Each structure stands twice: as C-alpha cells, then as structure tokens.
Amino acid sequence: MNMEKIEQLRAKFLKVYASLPEPEGYQIVAVIEGKTYSWNKAYAEISDKTALGDKILEKMRLVGII
C-alpha cells in the first residue's frame, strides 16, 4: 500500500479514535499474527507510524472499521 493511502487511513483512524468513549479503547479491533490489539494499543502503533501500525490500519480497513 502506498504512503498516501496509509496517511489517509491514519487520518480516518485518528478521527474515529478521538470520538471513542474511554471504555471502548480497551476493546479488541485487530488480530495480527495471532496477537490482539485494542484501540489503545493500535493508537500507540499507528501514531508512532510503525510497520505494525500500518498492518493494523490495513486490517481495520479490510474489516470495515475505518
């Protein structure tokens, strides 16, 4: 996936994340290589622009969360 698409997904994620009720942040939103990631863990990876964050974004896009 190209960098422009990743940045668009990151912006969508951050917009959705900002409007989540606090308890929702602990809900699992992605499973990558057998490991689960909550909204809060995903936020940390995505905001740090890690390779794992990019994988989480793609998974969330595929399942229609963002």
MARVO-454380 format. One record per residue (C-alpha): residue number from 0; residue in one letter; x, y, z. Coordinates in pm, 1 decimal. Layout:
N
<rec pos="NUM" code="A" X="X" Y="Y" Z="Z"/>
...
END
This chain:
66
<rec pos="0" code="M" X="0.0" Y="0.0" Z="0.0"/>
<rec pos="1" code="N" X="137.7" Y="342.5" Z="-87.8"/>
<rec pos="2" code="M" X="221.5" Y="609.8" Z="166.9"/>
<rec pos="3" code="E" X="-62.6" Y="839.2" Z="60.6"/>
<rec pos="4" code="K" X="-319.9" Y="565.4" Z="126.2"/>
<rec pos="5" code="I" X="-159.0" Y="486.5" Z="463.3"/>
<rec pos="6" code="E" X="-177.4" Y="854.4" Z="562.0"/>
<rec pos="7" code="Q" X="-545.7" Y="866.2" Z="461.6"/>
<rec pos="8" code="L" X="-617.7" Y="558.5" Z="673.6"/>
<rec pos="9" code="R" X="-417.6" Y="704.6" Z="963.6"/>
<rec pos="10" code="A" X="-625.3" Y="1025.1" Z="947.2"/>
<rec pos="11" code="K" X="-950.6" Y="823.6" Z="943.5"/>
<rec pos="12" code="F" X="-833.6" Y="614.6" Z="1237.9"/>
<rec pos="13" code="L" X="-738.0" Y="920.1" Z="1443.8"/>
<rec pos="14" code="K" X="-1074.8" Y="1082.8" Z="1376.5"/>
<rec pos="15" code="V" X="-1262.7" Y="770.0" Z="1488.4"/>
<rec pos="16" code="Y" X="-1033.5" Y="713.7" Z="1786.4"/>
<rec pos="17" code="A" X="-1084.3" Y="1069.9" Z="1909.5"/>
<rec pos="18" code="S" X="-1460.3" Y="1015.9" Z="1931.0"/>
<rec pos="19" code="L" X="-1449.0" Y="681.9" Z="2116.3"/>
<rec pos="20" code="P" X="-1586.2" Y="662.6" Z="2469.3"/>
<rec pos="21" code="E" X="-1298.5" Y="586.3" Z="2707.1"/>
<rec pos="22" code="P" X="-1408.2" Y="228.4" Z="2795.7"/>
<rec pos="23" code="E" X="-1423.9" Y="140.3" Z="2423.6"/>
<rec pos="24" code="G" X="-1047.8" Y="195.1" Z="2396.3"/>
<rec pos="25" code="Y" X="-989.1" Y="-143.0" Z="2559.4"/>
<rec pos="26" code="Q" X="-1193.7" Y="-335.9" Z="2301.2"/>
<rec pos="27" code="I" X="-1000.2" Y="-551.2" Z="2053.4"/>
<rec pos="28" code="V" X="-1005.5" Y="-415.3" Z="1698.0"/>
<rec pos="29" code="A" X="-743.2" Y="-623.7" Z="1519.9"/>
<rec pos="30" code="V" X="-564.2" Y="-956.3" Z="1533.3"/>
<rec pos="31" code="I" X="-224.0" Y="-953.3" Z="1364.8"/>
<rec pos="32" code="E" X="-13.3" Y="-1269.1" Z="1355.1"/>
<rec pos="33" code="G" X="-213.4" Y="-1419.0" Z="1639.6"/>
<rec pos="34" code="K" X="-178.1" Y="-1117.0" Z="1870.4"/>
<rec pos="35" code="T" X="-473.3" Y="-898.2" Z="1966.3"/>
<rec pos="36" code="Y" X="-470.7" Y="-518.4" Z="1958.1"/>
<rec pos="37" code="S" X="-715.2" Y="-287.4" Z="2132.5"/>
<rec pos="38" code="W" X="-799.0" Y="61.6" Z="2013.7"/>
<rec pos="39" code="N" X="-545.4" Y="196.7" Z="2265.0"/>
<rec pos="40" code="K" X="-264.0" Y="-35.4" Z="2156.4"/>
<rec pos="41" code="A" X="-347.9" Y="32.8" Z="1791.8"/>
<rec pos="42" code="Y" X="-332.0" Y="406.5" Z="1861.7"/>
<rec pos="43" code="A" X="19.1" Y="374.7" Z="2004.4"/>
<rec pos="44" code="E" X="144.3" Y="183.2" Z="1698.9"/>
<rec pos="45" code="I" X="-37.5" Y="397.6" Z="1443.8"/>
<rec pos="46" code="S" X="62.1" Y="731.1" Z="1595.0"/>
<rec pos="47" code="D" X="425.5" Y="615.9" Z="1607.3"/>
<rec pos="48" code="K" X="395.8" Y="521.3" Z="1236.0"/>
<rec pos="49" code="T" X="536.6" Y="171.1" Z="1286.9"/>
<rec pos="50" code="A" X="517.9" Y="-114.8" Z="1036.8"/>
<rec pos="51" code="L" X="284.2" Y="-291.3" Z="1279.5"/>
<rec pos="52" code="G" X="66.2" Y="19.7" Z="1286.0"/>
<rec pos="53" code="D" X="40.5" Y="2.3" Z="906.5"/>
<rec pos="54" code="K" X="-66.6" Y="-363.0" Z="929.6"/>
<rec pos="55" code="I" X="-330.1" Y="-273.2" Z="1187.8"/>
<rec pos="56" code="L" X="-462.1" Y="4.8" Z="963.3"/>
<rec pos="57" code="E" X="-488.9" Y="-233.6" Z="669.3"/>
<rec pos="58" code="K" X="-669.8" Y="-495.3" Z="879.5"/>
<rec pos="59" code="M" X="-913.3" Y="-234.8" Z="1010.8"/>
<rec pos="60" code="R" X="-977.2" Y="-117.0" Z="654.3"/>
<rec pos="61" code="L" X="-1041.8" Y="-471.9" Z="533.9"/>
<rec pos="62" code="V" X="-1298.1" Y="-543.0" Z="804.3"/>
<rec pos="63" code="G" X="-1465.1" Y="-204.6" Z="755.4"/>
<rec pos="64" code="I" X="-1382.3" Y="-40.5" Z="1087.9"/>
<rec pos="65" code="I" X="-1222.7" Y="254.2" Z="909.6"/>
END
